Amino acid sequence: MIITTHAVVGAAVTNLLKFNPPLALGTALASHFLLDILPHYDYQLESLSKTSDSSNLKLDYRLWFKDIRKLGLDFSSAFILVLFFWPPPTSSYLVYLGAGLAILPDGLHFLDHLMNWRITNIFTSFHQFFHTSWRLNSPIWGLFWQILIVLTVLIFN
Ligand SMILES: [Zn+2]
């Protein structure tokens, strides 16, 4: 799933369960793995997928620039949606923590690609265990379903 979907679901779940912060934050983190079970679309980070041997990560600046654009757009939309629906003075800081925890597994996965540490390898195996192998290849349909998930969550929040 894209970062925006994870962040909005994480924020919504945390907001719903904010009366019990440990439960709220635990559920926000768990929401990442539950969403990843569903068949979904993921955009590829070409700078990583084209240099699959992470110990030989070549710096192709054109690919990195493309990836930074994709990630920037995804992070920006996550940031804007979370701040728009849970504005700072009225919303609990927990909501932002929940949104952050809901995207953390993808952040650690990314770190694993870059660093290939033993601890991040273990985490990546755990992440991949939950991650469906049924990927939606069409960005249009793939994003449509994720927009539907985000809208459903926002309507019922
Ligand atoms: Zn994931």
Backbone and ligand atoms as CSV (ligand in chain L), in Angstrom:
chain,resi,resn,atom,element,x,y,z
A,1,MET,N,N,0.844,-1.190,0.000
A,1,MET,CA,C,0.000,0.000,0.000
A,1,MET,C,C,0.882,1.244,0.000
A,2,ILE,N,N,0.311,2.317,-0.485
A,2,ILE,CA,C,1.099,3.549,-0.499
A,2,ILE,C,C,1.093,4.186,0.907
A,3,ILE,N,N,2.020,5.083,1.133
A,3,ILE,CA,C,2.199,5.694,2.453
A,3,ILE,C,C,0.938,6.451,2.887
A,4,THR,N,N,0.306,7.145,1.939
A,4,THR,CA,C,-0.897,7.927,2.258
A,4,THR,C,C,-1.974,7.041,2.886
A,5,THR,N,N,-2.234,5.878,2.296
A,5,THR,CA,C,-3.264,4.979,2.810
A,5,THR,C,C,-2.907,4.531,4.226
A,6,HIS,N,N,-1.661,4.106,4.424
A,6,HIS,CA,C,-1.237,3.660,5.757
A,6,HIS,C,C,-1.368,4.785,6.783
A,7,ALA,N,N,-0.939,5.993,6.419
A,7,ALA,CA,C,-0.955,7.109,7.374
A,7,ALA,C,C,-2.380,7.484,7.769
A,8,VAL,N,N,-3.285,7.551,6.789
A,8,VAL,CA,C,-4.674,7.944,7.090
A,8,VAL,C,C,-5.349,6.877,7.952
A,9,VAL,N,N,-5.154,5.608,7.603
A,9,VAL,CA,C,-5.758,4.532,8.402
A,9,VAL,C,C,-5.160,4.545,9.817
A,10,GLY,N,N,-3.861,4.718,9.918
A,10,GLY,CA,C,-3.204,4.771,11.231
A,10,GLY,C,C,-3.728,5.917,12.085
A,11,ALA,N,N,-3.884,7.088,11.475
A,11,ALA,CA,C,-4.397,8.253,12.203
A,11,ALA,C,C,-5.842,8.013,12.642
A,12,ALA,N,N,-6.657,7.453,11.756
A,12,ALA,CA,C,-8.073,7.225,12.054
A,12,ALA,C,C,-8.242,6.223,13.192
A,13,VAL,N,N,-7.476,5.140,13.122
A,13,VAL,CA,C,-7.554,4.104,14.155
A,13,VAL,C,C,-7.110,4.676,15.504
A,14,THR,N,N,-6.046,5.467,15.498
A,14,THR,CA,C,-5.545,6.063,16.740
A,14,THR,C,C,-6.573,7.033,17.309
A,15,ASN,N,N,-7.190,7.823,16.442
A,15,ASN,CA,C,-8.206,8.774,16.887
A,15,ASN,C,C,-9.398,8.055,17.528
A,16,LEU,N,N,-9.764,6.939,16.921
A,16,LEU,CA,C,-10.895,6.150,17.409
A,16,LEU,C,C,-10.620,5.537,18.777
A,17,LEU,N,N,-9.371,5.132,18.995
A,17,LEU,CA,C,-9.016,4.414,20.233
A,17,LEU,C,C,-8.186,5.274,21.191
A,18,LYS,N,N,-8.230,6.605,21.017
A,18,LYS,CA,C,-7.323,7.472,21.790
A,18,LYS,C,C,-7.560,7.420,23.304
A,19,PHE,N,N,-8.701,6.867,23.730
A,19,PHE,CA,C,-8.958,6.732,25.171
A,19,PHE,C,C,-7.990,5.733,25.820
A,20,ASN,N,N,-7.367,4.881,24.979
A,20,ASN,CA,C,-6.380,3.921,25.480
A,20,ASN,C,C,-5.130,4.006,24.581
A,21,PRO,N,N,-4.194,4.926,24.903
A,21,PRO,CA,C,-3.046,5.165,24.007
A,21,PRO,C,C,-2.242,3.925,23.603
A,22,PRO,N,N,-1.896,2.999,24.534
A,22,PRO,CA,C,-1.120,1.829,24.078
A,22,PRO,C,C,-1.895,0.988,23.059
A,23,LEU,N,N,-3.197,0.820,23.312
A,23,LEU,CA,C,-4.033,0.052,22.367
A,23,LEU,C,C,-4.119,0.780,21.025
A,24,ALA,N,N,-4.304,2.110,21.081
A,24,ALA,CA,C,-4.423,2.918,19.863
A,24,ALA,C,C,-3.158,2.805,19.005
A,25,LEU,N,N,-1.993,2.963,19.638
A,25,LEU,CA,C,-0.733,2.948,18.886
A,25,LEU,C,C,-0.397,1.542,18.392
A,26,GLY,N,N,-0.707,0.539,19.215
A,26,GLY,CA,C,-0.478,-0.853,18.799
A,26,GLY,C,C,-1.346,-1.206,17.605
A,27,THR,N,N,-2.592,-0.747,17.630
A,27,THR,CA,C,-3.512,-1.032,16.530
A,27,THR,C,C,-3.083,-0.279,15.269
A,28,ALA,N,N,-2.575,0.948,15.445
A,28,ALA,CA,C,-2.094,1.714,14.280
A,28,ALA,C,C,-0.949,0.965,13.595
A,29,LEU,N,N,-0.013,0.445,14.390
A,29,LEU,CA,C,1.109,-0.322,13.833
A,29,LEU,C,C,0.593,-1.598,13.164
A,30,ALA,N,N,-0.330,-2.290,13.843
A,30,ALA,CA,C,-0.881,-3.535,13.291
A,30,ALA,C,C,-1.662,-3.278,12.000
A,31,SER,N,N,-2.252,-2.078,11.881
A,31,SER,CA,C,-3.043,-1.763,10.681
A,31,SER,C,C,-2.178,-1.843,9.421
A,32,HIS,N,N,-0.874,-1.540,9.576
A,32,HIS,CA,C,0.028,-1.620,8.418
A,32,HIS,C,C,0.040,-3.035,7.854
A,33,PHE,N,N,0.220,-4.019,8.740
A,33,PHE,CA,C,0.338,-5.409,8.302
A,33,PHE,C,C,-1.001,-5.931,7.785
A,34,LEU,N,N,-2.103,-5.495,8.426
A,34,LEU,CA,C,-3.434,-5.928,7.981
A,34,LEU,C,C,-3.737,-5.389,6.575
A,35,LEU,N,N,-3.372,-4.129,6.331
A,35,LEU,CA,C,-3.612,-3.558,4.994
A,35,LEU,C,C,-2.736,-4.241,3.942
A,36,ASP,N,N,-1.526,-4.600,4.336
A,36,ASP,CA,C,-0.608,-5.240,3.381
A,36,ASP,C,C,-1.059,-6.647,2.986
A,37,ILE,N,N,-1.944,-7.249,3.805
A,37,ILE,CA,C,-2.466,-8.580,3.465
A,37,ILE,C,C,-3.363,-8.492,2.225
A,38,LEU,N,N,-4.069,-7.354,2.086
A,38,LEU,CA,C,-4.999,-7.189,0.952
A,38,LEU,C,C,-4.223,-7.056,-0.359
A,39,PRO,N,N,-4.762,-7.629,-1.444
A,39,PRO,CA,C,-4.125,-7.397,-2.745
A,39,PRO,C,C,-4.118,-5.891,-3.028
A,40,HIS,N,N,-2.995,-5.365,-3.450
A,40,HIS,CA,C,-2.927,-3.918,-3.635
A,40,HIS,C,C,-1.853,-3.511,-4.630
A,41,TYR,N,N,-1.871,-2.228,-4.951
A,41,TYR,CA,C,-0.883,-1.637,-5.849
A,41,TYR,C,C,0.207,-0.965,-5.022
A,42,ASP,N,N,1.428,-1.170,-5.413
A,42,ASP,CA,C,2.572,-0.464,-4.816
A,42,ASP,C,C,3.371,0.131,-5.957
A,43,TYR,N,N,3.775,1.389,-5.842
A,43,TYR,CA,C,4.687,1.909,-6.868
A,43,TYR,C,C,6.082,1.381,-6.570
A,44,GLN,N,N,6.840,1.157,-7.602
A,44,GLN,CA,C,8.192,0.619,-7.417
A,44,GLN,C,C,9.185,1.754,-7.250
A,45,LEU,N,N,10.143,1.543,-6.374
A,45,LEU,CA,C,11.257,2.473,-6.273
A,45,LEU,C,C,12.351,1.926,-7.184
A,46,GLU,N,N,12.477,2.573,-8.356
A,46,GLU,CA,C,13.364,2.027,-9.389
A,46,GLU,C,C,14.828,2.043,-8.976
A,47,SER,N,N,15.213,3.030,-8.188
A,47,SER,CA,C,16.621,3.085,-7.777
A,47,SER,C,C,16.973,1.880,-6.914
A,48,LEU,N,N,15.965,1.304,-6.246
A,48,LEU,CA,C,16.226,0.126,-5.420
A,48,LEU,C,C,16.020,-1.157,-6.199
A,49,SER,N,N,14.919,-1.241,-6.962
A,49,SER,CA,C,14.614,-2.493,-7.648
A,49,SER,C,C,15.602,-2.796,-8.776
A,50,LYS,N,N,16.196,-1.768,-9.359
A,50,LYS,CA,C,17.152,-2.006,-10.443
A,50,LYS,C,C,18.563,-2.257,-9.919
A,51,THR,N,N,18.734,-2.094,-8.638
A,51,THR,CA,C,20.015,-2.455,-8.016
A,51,THR,C,C,19.670,-3.390,-6.866
A,52,SER,N,N,19.198,-4.602,-7.229
A,52,SER,CA,C,18.656,-5.518,-6.229
A,52,SER,C,C,19.707,-5.980,-5.228
A,53,ASP,N,N,20.966,-6.000,-5.638
A,53,ASP,CA,C,22.005,-6.364,-4.688
A,53,ASP,C,C,22.330,-5.133,-3.843
A,54,SER,N,N,21.772,-5.128,-2.639
A,54,SER,CA,C,21.883,-3.908,-1.836
A,54,SER,C,C,23.316,-3.610,-1.403
A,55,SER,N,N,24.182,-4.610,-1.452
A,55,SER,CA,C,25.569,-4.329,-1.077
A,55,SER,C,C,26.291,-3.604,-2.213
A,56,ASN,N,N,25.631,-3.585,-3.384
A,56,ASN,CA,C,26.234,-2.929,-4.541
A,56,ASN,C,C,25.294,-1.842,-5.050
A,57,LEU,N,N,24.800,-1.060,-4.122
A,57,LEU,CA,C,23.811,-0.041,-4.460
A,57,LEU,C,C,24.471,1.083,-5.254
A,58,LYS,N,N,24.145,1.128,-6.525
A,58,LYS,CA,C,24.741,2.170,-7.372
A,58,LYS,C,C,23.896,3.429,-7.280
A,59,LEU,N,N,24.521,4.551,-7.335
A,59,LEU,CA,C,23.784,5.797,-7.270
A,59,LEU,C,C,23.506,6.296,-8.684
A,60,ASP,N,N,22.333,5.969,-9.183
A,60,ASP,CA,C,21.909,6.510,-10.460
A,60,ASP,C,C,21.000,7.695,-10.121
A,61,TYR,N,N,21.507,8.892,-10.322
A,61,TYR,CA,C,20.800,10.077,-9.843
A,61,TYR,C,C,19.462,10.300,-10.531
A,62,ARG,N,N,19.334,9.873,-11.793
A,62,ARG,CA,C,18.041,10.052,-12.474
A,62,ARG,C,C,16.965,9.197,-11.807
A,63,LEU,N,N,17.328,7.933,-11.495
A,63,LEU,CA,C,16.371,7.044,-10.827
A,63,LEU,C,C,16.054,7.551,-9.424
A,64,TRP,N,N,17.076,8.006,-8.716
A,64,TRP,CA,C,16.857,8.537,-7.361
A,64,TRP,C,C,15.933,9.742,-7.424
A,65,PHE,N,N,16.138,10.609,-8.405
A,65,PHE,CA,C,15.303,11.799,-8.526
A,65,PHE,C,C,13.842,11.400,-8.767
A,66,LYS,N,N,13.630,10.384,-9.642
A,66,LYS,CA,C,12.273,9.899,-9.906
A,66,LYS,C,C,11.635,9.354,-8.636
A,67,ASP,N,N,12.412,8.573,-7.894
A,67,ASP,CA,C,11.898,7.967,-6.660
A,67,ASP,C,C,11.596,9.014,-5.598
A,68,ILE,N,N,12.462,10.014,-5.491
A,68,ILE,CA,C,12.239,11.068,-4.497
A,68,ILE,C,C,10.969,11.844,-4.845
A,69,ARG,N,N,10.707,12.013,-6.156
A,69,ARG,CA,C,9.458,12.669,-6.585
A,69,ARG,C,C,8.244,11.852,-6.148
A,70,LYS,N,N,8.288,10.518,-6.393
A,70,LYS,CA,C,7.166,9.644,-6.008
A,70,LYS,C,C,6.958,9.670,-4.505
A,71,LEU,N,N,8.037,9.506,-3.753
A,71,LEU,CA,C,7.940,9.494,-2.292
A,71,LEU,C,C,7.486,10.851,-1.762
A,72,GLY,N,N,7.987,11.917,-2.383
A,72,GLY,CA,C,7.614,13.267,-1.958
A,72,GLY,C,C,6.129,13.513,-2.128
A,73,LEU,N,N,5.592,13.085,-3.259
A,73,LEU,CA,C,4.162,13.244,-3.531
A,73,LEU,C,C,3.336,12.433,-2.536
A,74,ASP,N,N,3.766,11.190,-2.296
A,74,ASP,CA,C,3.060,10.299,-1.374
A,74,ASP,C,C,3.101,10.858,0.055
A,75,PHE,N,N,4.286,11.250,0.520
A,75,PHE,CA,C,4.414,11.815,1.866
A,75,PHE,C,C,3.622,13.108,1.997
A,76,SER,N,N,3.673,13.962,0.965
A,76,SER,CA,C,2.944,15.228,1.026
A,76,SER,C,C,1.452,14.994,1.146
A,77,SER,N,N,0.917,14.064,0.349
A,77,SER,CA,C,-0.531,13.832,0.420
A,77,SER,C,C,-0.898,13.232,1.775
A,78,ALA,N,N,-0.047,12.362,2.331
A,78,ALA,CA,C,-0.294,11.804,3.667
A,78,ALA,C,C,-0.329,12.929,4.700
A,79,PHE,N,N,0.666,13.777,4.648
A,79,PHE,CA,C,0.814,14.886,5.583
A,79,PHE,C,C,-0.391,15.827,5.505
A,80,ILE,N,N,-0.762,16.210,4.286
A,80,ILE,CA,C,-1.867,17.152,4.088
A,80,ILE,C,C,-3.191,16.557,4.576
A,81,LEU,N,N,-3.457,15.285,4.214
A,81,LEU,CA,C,-4.723,14.653,4.617
A,81,LEU,C,C,-4.815,14.511,6.137
A,82,VAL,N,N,-3.731,14.040,6.759
A,82,VAL,CA,C,-3.756,13.848,8.216
A,82,VAL,C,C,-3.941,15.194,8.927
A,83,LEU,N,N,-3.212,16.221,8.482
A,83,LEU,CA,C,-3.349,17.535,9.133
A,83,LEU,C,C,-4.705,18.180,8.839
A,84,PHE,N,N,-5.262,17.894,7.667
A,84,PHE,CA,C,-6.554,18.470,7.311
A,84,PHE,C,C,-7.677,17.840,8.142
A,85,PHE,N,N,-7.660,16.527,8.263
A,85,PHE,CA,C,-8.761,15.854,8.973
A,85,PHE,C,C,-8.565,15.803,10.485
A,86,TRP,N,N,-7.314,15.930,10.928
A,86,TRP,CA,C,-7.044,15.952,12.369
A,86,TRP,C,C,-6.154,17.164,12.639
A,87,PRO,N,N,-6.721,18.373,12.573
A,87,PRO,CA,C,-5.907,19.588,12.699
A,87,PRO,C,C,-5.253,19.707,14.081
A,88,PRO,N,N,-4.043,20.294,14.124
A,88,PRO,CA,C,-3.210,20.309,15.328
A,88,PRO,C,C,-3.844,20.779,16.646
A,89,PRO,N,N,-4.470,21.924,16.746
A,89,PRO,CA,C,-4.829,22.286,18.119
A,89,PRO,C,C,-5.895,21.379,18.726
A,90,THR,N,N,-6.803,20.892,17.896
A,90,THR,CA,C,-7.905,20.098,18.440
A,90,THR,C,C,-7.594,18.610,18.516
A,91,SER,N,N,-6.691,18.131,17.671
A,91,SER,CA,C,-6.398,16.699,17.657
A,91,SER,C,C,-5.260,16.373,18.601
A,92,SER,N,N,-5.330,15.177,19.128
A,92,SER,CA,C,-4.295,14.718,20.042
A,92,SER,C,C,-3.004,14.423,19.260
A,93,TYR,N,N,-1.856,14.676,19.902
A,93,TYR,CA,C,-0.566,14.354,19.271
A,93,TYR,C,C,-0.477,12.859,18.977
A,94,LEU,N,N,-1.290,12.068,19.702
A,94,LEU,CA,C,-1.291,10.622,19.497
A,94,LEU,C,C,-1.644,10.250,18.056
A,95,VAL,N,N,-2.542,11.050,17.460
A,95,VAL,CA,C,-2.982,10.781,16.086
A,95,VAL,C,C,-1.782,10.822,15.135
A,96,TYR,N,N,-0.886,11.788,15.337
A,96,TYR,CA,C,0.288,11.913,14.461
A,96,TYR,C,C,1.280,10.788,14.731
A,97,LEU,N,N,1.361,10.399,15.991
A,97,LEU,CA,C,2.227,9.280,16.359
A,97,LEU,C,C,1.683,7.996,15.713
A,98,GLY,N,N,0.364,7.846,15.736
A,98,GLY,CA,C,-0.280,6.680,15.123
A,98,GLY,C,C,-0.048,6.638,13.627
A,99,ALA,N,N,-0.152,7.802,12.982
A,99,ALA,CA,C,0.097,7.867,11.535
A,99,ALA,C,C,1.549,7.481,11.248
A,100,GLY,N,N,2.467,7.963,12.087
A,100,GLY,CA,C,3.889,7.643,11.924
A,100,GLY,C,C,4.161,6.162,12.120
A,101,LEU,N,N,3.543,5.572,13.145
A,101,LEU,CA,C,3.744,4.137,13.399
A,101,LEU,C,C,3.187,3.296,12.257
A,102,ALA,N,N,2.086,3.770,11.653
A,102,ALA,CA,C,1.459,3.015,10.561
A,102,ALA,C,C,2.327,3.009,9.299
A,103,ILE,N,N,3.224,3.968,9.155
A,103,ILE,CA,C,4.108,3.950,7.970
A,103,ILE,C,C,5.513,3.441,8.314
A,104,LEU,N,N,5.784,3.271,9.600
A,104,LEU,CA,C,7.117,2.831,10.042
A,104,LEU,C,C,7.599,1.531,9.366
A,105,PRO,N,N,6.739,0.490,9.232
A,105,PRO,CA,C,7.239,-0.744,8.603
A,105,PRO,C,C,7.806,-0.519,7.197
A,106,ASP,N,N,7.194,0.365,6.417
A,106,ASP,CA,C,7.751,0.637,5.082
A,106,ASP,C,C,9.054,1.415,5.180
A,107,GLY,N,N,9.161,2.275,6.182
A,107,GLY,CA,C,10.401,3.010,6.412
A,107,GLY,C,C,11.538,2.063,6.760
A,108,LEU,N,N,11.249,1.074,7.606
A,108,LEU,CA,C,12.273,0.096,7.996
A,108,LEU,C,C,12.649,-0.799,6.816
A,109,HIS,N,N,11.650,-1.103,5.987
A,109,HIS,CA,C,11.895,-1.900,4.777
A,109,HIS,C,C,12.860,-1.153,3.842
A,110,PHE,N,N,12.615,0.139,3.691
A,110,PHE,CA,C,13.462,1.004,2.866
A,110,PHE,C,C,14.883,1.056,3.445
A,111,LEU,N,N,14.966,1.204,4.754
A,111,LEU,CA,C,16.259,1.239,5.433
A,111,LEU,C,C,17.017,-0.074,5.210
A,112,ASP,N,N,16.269,-1.179,5.210
A,112,ASP,CA,C,16.890,-2.485,4.983
A,112,ASP,C,C,17.521,-2.569,3.592
A,113,HIS,N,N,16.813,-2.016,2.589
A,113,HIS,CA,C,17.368,-1.985,1.230
A,113,HIS,C,C,18.686,-1.218,1.199
A,114,LEU,N,N,18.716,-0.127,1.950
A,114,LEU,CA,C,19.902,0.726,1.929
A,114,LEU,C,C,21.053,0.166,2.753
A,115,MET,N,N,20.735,-0.350,3.945
A,115,MET,CA,C,21.787,-0.711,4.886
A,115,MET,C,C,22.071,-2.211,4.975
A,116,ASN,N,N,21.033,-3.024,4.728
A,116,ASN,CA,C,21.172,-4.478,4.802
A,116,ASN,C,C,21.718,-4.948,6.159
A,117,TRP,N,N,21.186,-4.365,7.233
A,117,TRP,CA,C,21.601,-4.766,8.571
A,117,TRP,C,C,20.858,-6.035,8.965
A,118,ARG,N,N,21.439,-6.809,9.870
A,118,ARG,CA,C,20.798,-8.046,10.336
A,118,ARG,C,C,19.428,-7.749,10.963
A,119,ILE,N,N,19.369,-6.709,11.783
A,119,ILE,CA,C,18.115,-6.379,12.479
A,119,ILE,C,C,17.026,-5.957,11.477
A,120,THR,N,N,17.425,-5.199,10.436
A,120,THR,CA,C,16.424,-4.780,9.450
A,120,THR,C,C,16.060,-5.957,8.534
A,121,ASN,N,N,16.994,-6.908,8.332
A,121,ASN,CA,C,16.691,-8.132,7.560
A,121,ASN,C,C,15.579,-8.924,8.254
A,122,ILE,N,N,15.703,-9.039,9.579
A,122,ILE,CA,C,14.700,-9.790,10.356
A,122,ILE,C,C,13.348,-9.092,10.232
A,123,PHE,N,N,13.379,-7.771,10.343
A,123,PHE,CA,C,12.137,-7.026,10.248
A,123,PHE,C,C,11.518,-7.172,8.850
A,124,THR,N,N,12.361,-7.134,7.817
A,124,THR,CA,C,11.857,-7.260,6.451
A,124,THR,C,C,11.205,-8.628,6.234
A,125,SER,N,N,11.784,-9.680,6.809
A,125,SER,CA,C,11.176,-11.012,6.693
A,125,SER,C,C,9.796,-11.019,7.345
A,126,PHE,N,N,9.689,-10.384,8.498
A,126,PHE,CA,C,8.415,-10.284,9.209
A,126,PHE,C,C,7.398,-9.512,8.353
A,127,HIS,N,N,7.838,-8.389,7.785
A,127,HIS,CA,C,6.991,-7.544,6.944
A,127,HIS,C,C,6.517,-8.327,5.716
A,128,GLN,N,N,7.454,-9.026,5.077
A,128,GLN,CA,C,7.131,-9.776,3.860
A,128,GLN,C,C,6.189,-10.941,4.145
A,129,PHE,N,N,6.246,-11.480,5.367
A,129,PHE,CA,C,5.367,-12.581,5.750
A,129,PHE,C,C,3.905,-12.150,5.611
A,130,PHE,N,N,3.620,-10.915,5.993
A,130,PHE,CA,C,2.247,-10.408,5.925
A,130,PHE,C,C,1.897,-9.852,4.549
A,131,HIS,N,N,2.913,-9.465,3.813
A,131,HIS,CA,C,2.676,-8.771,2.552
A,131,HIS,C,C,2.167,-9.734,1.482
A,132,THR,N,N,1.026,-9.390,0.873
A,132,THR,CA,C,0.478,-10.242,-0.177
A,132,THR,C,C,1.427,-10.318,-1.369
A,133,SER,N,N,1.367,-11.445,-2.066
A,133,SER,CA,C,2.145,-11.534,-3.304
A,133,SER,C,C,1.240,-11.201,-4.496
A,134,TRP,N,N,-0.063,-10.991,-4.188
A,134,TRP,CA,C,-1.023,-10.643,-5.241
A,134,TRP,C,C,-1.021,-9.117,-5.397
A,135,ARG,N,N,-0.261,-8.670,-6.376
A,135,ARG,CA,C,-0.143,-7.232,-6.593
A,135,ARG,C,C,-1.042,-6.783,-7.735
A,136,LEU,N,N,-1.686,-5.647,-7.549
A,136,LEU,CA,C,-2.470,-5.060,-8.630
A,136,LEU,C,C,-1.497,-4.241,-9.472
A,137,ASN,N,N,-1.397,-4.587,-10.750
A,137,ASN,CA,C,-0.393,-3.923,-11.579
A,137,ASN,C,C,-0.856,-2.596,-12.167
A,138,SER,N,N,-2.191,-2.453,-12.289
A,138,SER,CA,C,-2.700,-1.213,-12.886
A,138,SER,C,C,-2.713,-0.104,-11.837
A,139,PRO,N,N,-1.938,0.970,-12.053
A,139,PRO,CA,C,-1.957,2.065,-11.078
A,139,PRO,C,C,-3.351,2.667,-10.922
A,140,ILE,N,N,-4.122,2.701,-12.011
A,140,ILE,CA,C,-5.450,3.319,-11.944
A,140,ILE,C,C,-6.361,2.534,-11.001
A,141,TRP,N,N,-6.466,1.196,-11.233
A,141,TRP,CA,C,-7.297,0.369,-10.356
A,141,TRP,C,C,-6.706,0.279,-8.961
A,142,GLY,N,N,-5.398,0.160,-8.918
A,142,GLY,CA,C,-4.714,0.044,-7.635
A,142,GLY,C,C,-4.939,1.261,-6.767
A,143,LEU,N,N,-4.826,2.442,-7.367
A,143,LEU,CA,C,-5.022,3.672,-6.598
A,143,LEU,C,C,-6.501,3.894,-6.289
A,144,PHE,N,N,-7.364,3.455,-7.213
A,144,PHE,CA,C,-8.810,3.577,-6.989
A,144,PHE,C,C,-9.203,2.869,-5.685
A,145,TRP,N,N,-8.723,1.624,-5.500
A,145,TRP,CA,C,-9.076,0.869,-4.290
A,145,TRP,C,C,-8.522,1.531,-3.042
A,146,GLN,N,N,-7.335,2.089,-3.172
A,146,GLN,CA,C,-6.737,2.733,-1.990
A,146,GLN,C,C,-7.441,4.039,-1.660
A,147,ILE,N,N,-7.885,4.769,-2.691
A,147,ILE,CA,C,-8.664,5.991,-2.455
A,147,ILE,C,C,-9.991,5.622,-1.781
A,148,LEU,N,N,-10.566,4.496,-2.211
A,148,LEU,CA,C,-11.817,4.019,-1.612
A,148,LEU,C,C,-11.615,3.677,-0.136
A,149,ILE,N,N,-10.509,3.026,0.195
A,149,ILE,CA,C,-10.193,2.701,1.595
A,149,ILE,C,C,-10.056,3.995,2.403
A,150,VAL,N,N,-9.308,4.959,1.851
A,150,VAL,CA,C,-9.090,6.235,2.557
A,150,VAL,C,C,-10.422,6.950,2.768
A,151,LEU,N,N,-11.258,7.016,1.726
A,151,LEU,CA,C,-12.546,7.710,1.845
A,151,LEU,C,C,-13.443,7.027,2.853
A,152,THR,N,N,-13.483,5.678,2.836
A,152,THR,CA,C,-14.303,4.934,3.799
A,152,THR,C,C,-13.868,5.242,5.223
A,153,VAL,N,N,-12.560,5.212,5.446
A,153,VAL,CA,C,-12.026,5.495,6.777
A,153,VAL,C,C,-12.378,6.910,7.206
A,154,LEU,N,N,-12.252,7.880,6.285
A,154,LEU,CA,C,-12.544,9.277,6.629
A,154,LEU,C,C,-14.027,9.492,6.895
A,155,ILE,N,N,-14.882,8.802,6.150
A,155,ILE,CA,C,-16.326,8.961,6.344
A,155,ILE,C,C,-16.740,8.429,7.709
A,156,PHE,N,N,-16.183,7.268,8.089
A,156,PHE,CA,C,-16.604,6.635,9.362
A,156,PHE,C,C,-15.805,7.120,10.558
A,157,ASN,N,N,-14.850,8.014,10.346
A,157,ASN,CA,C,-14.058,8.477,11.488
A,157,ASN,C,C,-14.759,9.611,12.246
L,1,ZN,ZN,ZN,4.182,-2.487,3.999
